[in-house]
Amino acid sequence: MDVIYPRGILGQLVKEISKFPGVGLRSAERIAYSIILSGPSRINEFSALLNKAKSALSRCKLCGDISEGEICQICRDEKRDRTKICVVREPLAILSIERSGEYRGLYHSLDGLISPLDGIKPEDLRIGELMKRIDDNIEEVIIALDPSVEGDATSMYLADLIKKRDVMVTRLAYGLPVGSDIEYADATTIRRALQGRQEL
């Protein structure tokens, strides 16, 4: 069955909003209607903030997180444990792990997972950048990828590469539902998974 969008500009707005991850047609319609009905001043504020975010935010040159400068706040923080790197699929997972309060090391976003069916190969990810960072006195790499077929394949690929550098590789303990995204796990689940991490 074809998806039926509202007509005209409102339909275009709904269609664009529905392209965001996790936003279906019904949610996109609610968001679009809420934006329009919120009034001109709120729309102008929201629009100005989006433009500000577009010009002020970029990706951290080290870890790949969202940052207001070339290097993000976490990578600049001298109090962080600089012997550990936690590898995540995307920047949103960094926020989820930070909320747990359990981890005080550094991060690295791969910007995806190896997925031959989707045409995503190791060279399409930020694995080369990770290897360069590991060579800078890293003692442990914590793999915090989604518990899925792609997450498992990427984890094993990384573990093989990293172990050749004589660096300990650990993985979050299970407790995270298989097939789920780490960024949607609650702080307690992430805290327990970090505490129970196991060597790969």
C-alpha positions in Angstrom: 0.0 0.0 0.0 1.3 3.4 -0.9 2.1 5.9 1.9 -0.3 8.9 1.7 1.1 12.2 2.8 -0.8 15.4 3.3 -0.8 17.6 0.2 1.5 20.4 -0.7 4.1 22.0 1.6 2.8 20.2 4.7 3.2 16.9 3.0 6.7 17.8 2.0 7.4 18.7 5.7 6.0 15.4 6.9 8.0 13.4 4.3 11.2 15.1 5.3 10.6 14.6 9.1 9.8 10.9 8.4 13.3 10.4 7.0 14.8 10.7 10.5 15.7 7.4 12.2 12.9 6.1 14.4 10.3 8.5 13.0 7.4 6.8 11.3 4.7 8.5 9.3 2.3 9.0 12.3 5.1 10.6 14.4 6.2 12.8 11.5 2.6 14.0 11.1 2.4 14.8 14.8 5.7 16.7 14.7 4.8 18.6 11.5 1.4 19.6 12.8 2.9 20.6 16.2 5.5 22.8 14.5 3.0 24.6 12.3 0.4 25.1 15.1 3.1 26.4 17.6 3.0 29.8 15.9 5.4 32.0 13.9 7.6 33.1 16.7 8.3 29.5 17.9 8.9 28.4 14.3 11.4 31.3 13.8 13.2 30.4 17.0 13.4 26.7 16.0 14.6 27.6 12.5 17.2 30.0 13.9 18.5 27.3 16.2 18.8 24.8 13.4 20.8 27.3 11.4 23.0 28.0 14.4 23.5 24.3 15.0 24.4 23.8 11.3 27.2 26.4 11.5 28.4 25.8 15.0 28.4 22.0 15.3 30.7 19.6 13.5 32.4 16.3 14.2 35.3 15.9 16.6 38.5 15.2 14.7 39.6 12.6 17.2 36.5 10.6 18.3 33.8 11.6 15.8 31.4 12.9 18.4 29.3 16.0 17.8 31.3 19.0 18.9 31.3 22.8 19.0 35.0 22.9 18.2 37.6 20.8 16.3 38.1 18.7 19.5 35.1 17.7 21.7 34.8 18.3 25.4 35.4 14.7 26.3 38.6 14.4 24.2 39.9 17.7 25.7 39.2 16.6 29.3 42.6 15.9 30.9 40.8 14.0 33.8 39.6 11.3 31.5 41.4 7.9 31.5 43.5 8.2 28.3 44.5 4.5 28.4 41.0 3.3 27.4 38.9 3.8 24.3 35.2 2.8 24.0 34.2 2.0 20.4 30.6 2.8 19.4 28.6 2.7 16.2 27.6 6.3 16.2 27.9 9.5 18.4 24.4 9.0 20.0 25.7 6.0 21.8 28.4 8.1 23.5 25.7 10.2 25.1 23.9 7.0 26.4 27.2 5.7 27.9 28.0 9.0 29.5 24.6 9.0 31.2 25.5 5.8 32.9 28.2 7.6 34.9 30.3 4.3 34.8 32.9 5.1 32.1 35.6 7.8 32.3 37.8 7.0 29.3 37.8 8.2 25.7 35.5 7.2 22.8 35.6 6.4 19.1 32.6 6.4 16.7 32.9 4.0 13.8 30.0 5.7 12.0 28.4 2.4 11.1 28.9 -1.4 11.3 30.3 -3.8 8.7 27.4 -5.1 6.7 28.2 -6.8 3.4 24.5 -7.0 2.5 24.3 -3.2 2.7 27.6 -2.8 0.9 29.4 -1.5 4.0 33.0 -2.7 4.1 35.6 -2.1 6.9 37.2 0.6 4.8 33.9 2.5 4.8 34.2 2.9 8.6 36.5 5.0 10.8 38.6 1.9 11.6 41.9 3.3 10.2 41.5 6.4 12.5 40.9 4.0 15.5 44.0 2.0 14.8 46.1 5.2 14.8 44.6 6.2 18.2 45.2 2.8 19.7 49.0 3.1 18.9 49.0 6.1 21.2 49.5 4.3 24.6 46.0 2.7 24.7 45.8 -0.3 27.1 42.2 -1.4 26.7 39.6 -1.1 23.9 36.0 -1.6 25.0 33.8 -2.6 22.1 30.3 -1.2 22.8 28.6 -2.1 19.5 25.0 -3.2 19.1 24.3 -6.9 19.9 23.3 -7.8 16.3 24.7 -9.8 13.5 26.5 -6.7 12.1 27.6 -5.6 15.6 29.1 -9.1 16.3 30.8 -9.2 12.9 32.3 -5.8 13.4 33.4 -6.7 17.0 35.2 -9.8 15.9 36.9 -8.0 13.0 38.1 -5.2 15.4 39.2 -7.7 18.0 41.4 -9.5 15.5 43.0 -6.2 14.4 43.5 -4.8 17.8 45.0 -8.0 19.5 47.8 -7.9 16.9 48.8 -4.6 18.7 49.0 -6.4 22.1 46.1 -4.3 23.5 43.4 -5.8 25.7 40.0 -6.0 23.9 36.8 -6.2 26.0 33.2 -6.2 25.1 30.1 -5.1 27.0 28.5 -7.8 28.9 25.2 -9.1 27.6 22.1 -7.7 29.3 21.5 -5.5 26.3 18.7 -7.1 24.2 20.0 -8.8 21.1 19.2 -6.7 18.0 18.8 -3.5 20.0 20.7 -0.2 19.7 22.9 0.8 22.6 21.6 4.4 22.5 18.2 3.2 23.5 19.4 1.3 26.6 18.8 2.8 30.0 21.7 4.0 32.2 21.4 1.1 34.6 21.7 -1.5 31.9 24.7 0.3 30.3 26.3 0.6 33.7 26.0 -3.2 34.4 27.1 -4.0 30.9 30.3 -1.9 31.4 31.0 -3.4 34.9 30.6 -6.9 33.5 32.6 -6.5 30.3 34.5 -9.5 29.1 37.7 -10.0 27.2 37.3 -10.9 23.5 
